[in-house]
Amino acid sequence: MRRLFALVLIALLLGVGIVAVIETDPGYVLIAYGNYTLETSLWVGIVLLALFTLAVYLLLRLIRRLLGGQQSLASWIGGRRARAASRLTTRGMISYIEGNWSRARRQLLRGAKNSEAPLVNYLMSARASYRLNEPDKMREYLGAAEDAESEAGIAVELTQAELRLHSGKFEQALATLVRARRNAGRHPYVLDLLHRAYYGLRDWSELAALLPELRKYKVLSADALDALEREIYSEMLAASASADDGGEALRQAWQKMPPALRQDAAILHSYVALLVQGGNHAAAEKVIPRALKQSWDSRLVREFGYVRGEDSARQLAQAESWLSAHRDDPQLQLCLGRLAAREKLWGKARDYFESSYRLERSAEVCAELGRLLVALGEPKVAAAYYREGLQLKETGLPELPMPESTIPAARRLAGS
């Protein structure tokens, strides 16, 4: 209250002072322009100048507001179009996921018109055109995507390669991917597409060369990479076995294989089987015992029965030395039967075959017993083994009713 009273008092004193000054000397102002003159006191002139200044300020502010309003209107209209483009793009993506390719392309292209970043719209339109089996449209929209974004070259090439891979055009996809493979660290997906292209072309040597980068950038899971590596080198082994060079290509392929894979049981078995099939019995005779010292494998033992060593008696003795630790292995008994038969030790061969039969009844051991017993003059027993082997081999026969055992007429009469 006191503060207000003080302010009022100061204002009254200032007013009285100003009035006293005006009455003492009102001053004189003359403004002349051409034939026009304006005469007034100094104090009235100051008031008019203040009013003029205020009017100019208000006019400038009004003009600024009008211009700013136009910009705001343009900004609002542009924002509205951008939001509409975003909604169309979202709807187009949903339609694409739902499999409505034609509608998806139409929505995506409409959304691209007012989008600030139409690259995605054109790439997805190209994918939709591929689904619609319209390659010309696909190429058109891929070109539009590249024009829309100068740095989108890799994305466009990867999309084109992926679509070609999907349609089985592996060579064309590979040509695109080789161009796109500039920086695997920045674009690891190109390595995945390359691996799919090489796999489709069955180019195992290029896949083997690509494996280190696939591991480095973790393009596939560790298990998937291990399985791929195993398949690559297995296929390379099989391909090398077809060369007509006395098994040299096969041995070189085996030596180039990573050491860990040479210890893999399945690959080792494949290598031994290829050696035997190619007639490289001496190499197989050396490889199998060394491998069995490291780890017992019944499949390798079975292959040992197919090996035709230079000294069959020594080979038989080698196999019999395994009996003490693996007497219950049916494949070892089968192998011993075959090696004994090769030495014309018919009784021993029969014993080994029958031991294998007792451990595991298989069509293979039944066939071995059948042909041996035929040669030994026991056709009835051989026929029983052949019959059982045939039944073991044909496991998919449907259940059918069988005729009852017939009794000869003479017996029926005697029984009556």
PEPEMO-V345724 format. One line per field, one symbol per residue. ss: DSSP state (H for helix, E for strand, L for the rest). A space follows every 50 residues. Layout:
ss: ???
//
This chain:
ss: LHHHHHHHHHHHHHHHHHHHHHHHLLLLEEEEELLEEEEELHHHHHHHHH HHHHHHHHHHHHHHHHHHHHHHHHHHHHHHHHHHHHHHHHHHHHHHHHLL HHHHHHHHHHHHHLLLLLHHHHHHHHHHHHHLLLHHHHHHHHHHHHHHLL LLHHHHHHHHHHHHHHLLLHHHHHHHHHHHLLLLLLLLHHHHHHHHHHHH HLLHHHHHHHHHHHHHLLLLLHHHHHHHHHHHHHHHHHHHHLLLLLLHHH HHHHHHLLHHHHLLHHHHHHHHHHHHHLLLHHHHHHHHHHHHHHLLLHHH HHHHLLLLLLLHHHHHHHHHLLHHHHLLLHHHHHHHHHHHHHLLLHHHHH HHHHHHHHHLLLHHHHHHHHHHHHHLLLHHHHHHHHHHHHHHHLLLLLLL LLLLLLLLHHHHHHHL
//
